[in-house]
Amino acid sequence: MTQTLNLTINGTARAIALDDPRATLLDVLRERIGLTGTKKGCDRGQCGACTVLIDGRRMNACLALALSHDGASITTVEGLAQGCDLHPVQAAFIRHDGFQCGYCTPGQIMSAIALIAEGEAGLDPERVREGMSGNLCRCAAYAGITEAVLDATRTMKGNAA
Amino acid sequence: MNLFEYTRADTLEAAVGADGAILAGGTNLLDLMKIGVATPSRLVDITRLPLRGIKDHDGGLRIGAMVSNADLARDPRILARFPAVAEALLSGASPQLRNAASTGGNVMQATRCSYFQDPLSPCNRRVAGSGCSAIGGVTRNHAVLGWSDACIATHPSDLCVALAAFDAVVEIAGPTGTRSVPMAEFHPLPDAVGVPPALAAGEVITDVTLPDPGGMARHARYVKLRERTSYAFAIVSAAAGVHVADGRIVAARLALGGVAARPWRAHAAEAALIGQPRPWTPLPMPPRWPCRVPRRPATMPPRSCWHSASRCVR
């Protein structure tokens, strides 16, 4: 039975006809919408490469059954930059070499944006590392990632003031 | 993953008695379905049910089954009255998973026994009477208490250990009415052939209630030993609380995690503590520290253990 899935993805309302209820949000984003920025790593909620914001909160899209999130608002890495202006977290990842191969980077960036919005890590590197622990980087760019998150936290605090 | 029928329950009545697997956050169920361990023919989605509230309840709390792990860990009443519950939550999984995972789902999560998770391995927990591959296998994360020759798996939850310590009760709705089961007895221990299900067909967890912690609210902790600093299941963990009056312990709670198929209440140890003089000098609490993520103390043990051993946090 075909079921209609309504999502607002990066600000655009989409109605998606799903003939298979097994689709995860990750599958829908990549295979149906063509937004391949969100990556499939482990597909089991362990690596964080598929991290997106669902109604503003970071979650693993690979473990989100798409139909269960009918009506939700989704933000992916494609929804961050304003034209040529990168999001401050994206710019910080480039500035601090927060990646090597780049496969985990969209998930890292989405997770970092949520971490900063949660406002619980502040500028404490240990808490940033703990708050980013759901995103693995097999190139081990962790030092750069931590610096990028701290730098972006300072930048966004400055922008908000 | 097998094909299934998806239905969304709009009322609790529609969910109770429904023939199918209950879908809440999905972080455990979808994973089990992807690896072929869970093969439900129907999913009953309960995410739209009004089970997301945390209500005051006779000095304690009534926690809706759909309250996310992240919301529960941040609730000011949990932080004030049950800091060990917040610590247990924050010591488990990742921020992404805690945003999705629910209270009821945490209680119902499956064991992480690697033989249970491999459909090709005989497992009495999956198919009673098929055998236990863990016995004689790699068992470093397996039970040391309450096991049988049929199953030596442990329950992986951190939250449930803290809930069991502080006398939480699981509230269940079923086709024939409601029932309440203490958290410490909710998960059945293995018998001679397998492991009975915790819930009967058609039953749904609606809430978890925590009674008034009394004088234990101020002296409660969750400690967890694991193989890396973060994002790992417990090798062993403990939730503990004491009420100290006039320099002596007048009430004590102790539950152990990672050692059995259920959170293990150590009643004898609790009894032995009653009447004992307060045996320690408490460390000063870090100033203005919201109970979010445990912090490395100023005198710093190696990073491999600070997270587990650090102090709370209020």
Interface residues (C-beta under 8 A of the other chain):
Chain A: Q3 D20 P21 R22 T24 D43 R44 G45 G48 T51 I54 R57 R58 M59 N60 L63 A64 L65 L67 S68 S111 A114 L115 E118 E120 A121 D124 E126 R127 R129 E130 G131 S133 G134 N135
Chain B: M1 L3 F4 E5 Y6 R8 L23 G26 T27 L30 D31 K34 I35 L43 D45 T47 A70 A93 S94 P95 Q96 L97 N99 A100 T229 S230 Y231 P290 R292 V293 R295 R296 H307
